[in-house]
Amino acid sequence: MTLRAYRRTPTGAEVELSRSAVHLGEPYQHPITLEWPPCHCPRCEDGEDTVEEAPPPPPLTAP
């Protein structure tokens, strides 16, 4: 099996970021994590990458 990671450009083209083959019976040596590379969008590069937390939902009430 081949695992591939892609990035889609603003024009819609796919850019392959990485490729890794795993063969039957062979253990996969690279753990899959939720780690992401730093964002390079204009908003984040301007230092406006802070995320505001949403307020908690109101408590449930009986009808």
N, C-alpha and C positions, 0 to 999 in steps of 0.2 A: 504494500500500500504506500502511496506517496502522499505526504502531507504538504500542502502548499499554503502560503499566506500571500494575499494580494492587497494592493492599495488601488482604489479607484480615483483617477484624476478628475479635476473639474470638467474636463472635456468628455469624460465617460470611458476613457481608455483604462485597461487594467495593467498594473505594473506588478510583476511578481517580486515579492520581497524575500522569500526564502522557500526552499524545497528540501524535504528530508524523506528518505525512503526507509520503510520498516518492512522487513521480510518475515514471512511466516516462521514462527518458532523463535525468532530473535527478539530479545527484550528491547523495549524502547528506552534508550538511555537518557533522553532529554525530557525533563519534566515539563508539562504544559502548565503555565502559570497565567494569572490574570494581569501580569505586568505589561504595561504599555510604554512605548517610547514617549518622550516629551512631545507635547503638541507644538506645532510650529505655525498655527493659524495667526492671522494678524491680531486678533483680539488677545490671544495669550502672549504674543511677543510684545504687545504694548503694556503688559503687566495687569491687564484687566481680567485675569483668569480666576478671580475669586468667585465662589459659588455661594449663593445665599440659600440657606436652608428654608424649606417650606414650613409654614406654621403647622402644629399638630392638628389632626382632624378633630372636629367637635365630638364630645362624648355621645354615645348612642343613647337614645331615650326610647322608652316603651311607647307604643302607639296609644 
